[in-house]
Each structure stands twice: as structure tokens, then as C-alpha cells.
Amino acid sequence: MKKFLAIAGSPRRGGNSEILLDEAIRAARDAGLEVDKLVVAELDISPCNSCGGCWETGECVIEDEMQGVYKKLLEADYVVVASPLYFLGISAQLKALIDRCQALWARRFILKKPLRDGHRQPRGLFISTAALGKAEDIVFAGSGQTVRALFSTIEIEYAGGLFFKGLEVRDAVKSHPEFLEETYRATRELIAGK
Ligand SMILES: Cc1cc2nc3c(=O)[nH]c(=O)nc-3n(C[C@H](O)[C@H](O)[C@H](O)COP(=O)(O)O)c2cc1C
């Protein structure tokens, strides 16, 4: 069974980006995929300290819950990452997870080791929410580029970003069924390979 990894980047449980991520999960379950959901803020993941250890081994020297996340990232067939917009970027918790993927960068580009066996090409989506309703879509440029950089580094095809504005309070997105519908549809398209 194909694996669908959902990564919730917000420290606010039940918030807008997590509600949308749960809609993506619903789409994945309806498509018959095996779903795994990570709530980054509930994992023990230290930031990268740039020790350079991964340049020698392709492994991160920090022993925390990121070790399990590497495995899940590399085994997934589909990855959906969700984050609130924080000062034009992603949440600090999610940024720590992404920075720790420097070990996979080193494995691939310094040590020239394959990240996966075979020719599997996972695909991924990024979902982000912001409070400002009238902001230009450019506010998501930085966070989108960060997630694209992650996907490109760990060889996940970036299938697109879903960016939703005007979502300030915790479950504001519940008043926007069209955002939920768009997320469900985009996830089914991701899985269908469109
Ligand atoms: C630390 C912090 C920084 C934020 N920065 C921005 C911002 O730069 N632009 C914006 O429109 N909203 C900003 N917001 C609002 C959140 O992006 C918005 O409420 C989002 O929908 C929260 O998603 P969540 O409910 O999944 O946590 C910020 C919120 C916090 C707590």
C-alpha cells in the first residue's frame, strides 16, 4: 500500500493549517493510502547546529525524534506539509525539521549516496495559511521556496502550493468550505498524478 505522510507544522493544535491538512488526510484515506501524521511541535527535534558530522557519514549526530522522521520522509510516496505563515516564513518547529534534512543533503551531494532504493519518485504538496486577508500572494513566496528546497533536496516532486489568506483565529478556515474543498481536490489530484 502506498504511503502518505502528513506533516503538521503549526504549534497551534486544531488550527487552520492542521484542519486543512486533515482534509488532505481524508482525501488520502479515501484513495486507499496508508496515512501517517506527524505533529512537529509534539516531537523532540532540535535545530541543526552545523557541526558538520553529516558530511562524514550522511547521518545526523543528534539523537532525537528526527531519526524516525528521516525514515518516514524517505519511505513516503506522498508528502503534504502544512504550516502557518510566520513573519513571511514557516513555523520555527517546521524549520528545525527541514534544517535537519541537511544530513540527507550531505548524504546525496557530499557522499553521493542514493536516498532511496529504486526509482520511486514521491510527490508533495505544501499548504499554508495566513491571517492577512488583503495581502498579496507574494507573502507566501519565502515559505514556498523553503518547502520547494526541502522537496528538491530529498527528491520529492513539488506538485504545488495551496495558500489561503484571511485566516486569523484558530478555526477560521471552517467558515471557508471552498478552502477545504480545494485542499481535498488538490490532494486527490496529487495522488492521481495530475
Ligand atoms: C508568530 C506568528 C507570526 C505570524 N506572522 C504572520 C504574517 O507574517 N502574516 C500573516 O498574514 N499572518 C501571520 N500570522 C498569523 C497566522 O499565519 C495565521 O493565523 C494562520 O492561519 C495560523 O495558522 P494555524 O491556525 O494553523 O496555526 C502569524 C502568527 C503568529 C503566531
The ligand as an SDF file (V2000), in Angstrom:
LIG
                    3D

 31 33  0  0  0  0  0  0  0  0999 V2000
    4.4220   34.1440   15.3930 C   0  0  0  0  0  0  0  0  0  0  0  0
    3.3490   34.4390   14.3860 C   0  0  0  0  0  0  0  0  0  0  0  0
    3.6830   35.1080   13.2240 C   0  0  0  0  0  0  0  0  0  0  0  0
    2.7160   35.3690   12.2500 C   0  0  0  0  0  0  0  0  0  0  0  0
    3.0790   36.0350   11.1040 N   0  0  0  0  0  0  0  0  0  0  0  0
    2.1320   36.2930   10.1580 C   0  0  0  0  0  0  0  0  0  0  0  0
    2.4750   37.0030    8.9550 C   0  0  0  0  0  0  0  0  0  0  0  0
    3.6250   37.3780    8.7300 O   0  0  0  0  0  0  0  0  0  0  0  0
    1.4900   37.2600    8.0490 N   0  0  0  0  0  0  0  0  0  0  0  0
    0.1820   36.8540    8.2650 C   0  0  0  0  0  0  0  0  0  0  0  0
   -0.6810   37.1100    7.4200 O   0  0  0  0  0  0  0  0  0  0  0  0
   -0.1650   36.1550    9.3850 N   0  0  0  0  0  0  0  0  0  0  0  0
    0.7720   35.8780   10.3280 C   0  0  0  0  0  0  0  0  0  0  0  0
    0.4370   35.1690   11.4680 N   0  0  0  0  0  0  0  0  0  0  0  0
   -0.9330   34.6130   11.5790 C   0  0  0  0  0  0  0  0  0  0  0  0
   -1.0030   33.1310   11.1520 C   0  0  0  0  0  0  0  0  0  0  0  0
   -0.2590   32.8820    9.9750 O   0  0  0  0  0  0  0  0  0  0  0  0
   -2.4560   32.7250   10.8670 C   0  0  0  0  0  0  0  0  0  0  0  0
   -3.2640   32.9850   11.9910 O   0  0  0  0  0  0  0  0  0  0  0  0
   -2.5370   31.2600   10.4570 C   0  0  0  0  0  0  0  0  0  0  0  0
   -3.7990   30.9790    9.8890 O   0  0  0  0  0  0  0  0  0  0  0  0
   -2.2980   30.3640   11.6650 C   0  0  0  0  0  0  0  0  0  0  0  0
   -2.3590   29.0020   11.2790 O   0  0  0  0  0  0  0  0  0  0  0  0
   -2.6400   27.8610   12.3720 P   0  0  0  0  0  0  0  0  0  0  0  0
   -4.0250   28.1370   12.9100 O   0  0  0  0  0  0  0  0  0  0  0  0
   -2.5310   26.6100   11.6170 O   0  0  0  0  0  0  0  0  0  0  0  0
   -1.5770   27.9920   13.4130 O   0  0  0  0  0  0  0  0  0  0  0  0
    1.3720   34.9370   12.4570 C   0  0  0  0  0  0  0  0  0  0  0  0
    1.0370   34.2700   13.6580 C   0  0  0  0  0  0  0  0  0  0  0  0
    1.9980   34.0360   14.6170 C   0  0  0  0  0  0  0  0  0  0  0  0
    1.6140   33.3140   15.8900 C   0  0  0  0  0  0  0  0  0  0  0  0
  1  2  1  0
  2  3  1  0
  2 30  2  0
  3  4  2  0
  4  5  1  0
  4 28  1  0
  5  6  2  0
  6  7  1  0
  6 13  1  0
  7  8  2  0
  7  9  1  0
  9 10  1  0
 10 11  2  0
 10 12  1  0
 12 13  2  0
 13 14  1  0
 14 15  1  0
 14 28  1  0
 15 16  1  0
 16 17  1  0
 16 18  1  0
 18 19  1  0
 18 20  1  0
 20 21  1  0
 20 22  1  0
 22 23  1  0
 23 24  1  0
 24 25  2  0
 24 26  1  0
 24 27  1  0
 28 29  2  0
 29 30  1  0
 30 31  1  0
M  END
$$$$
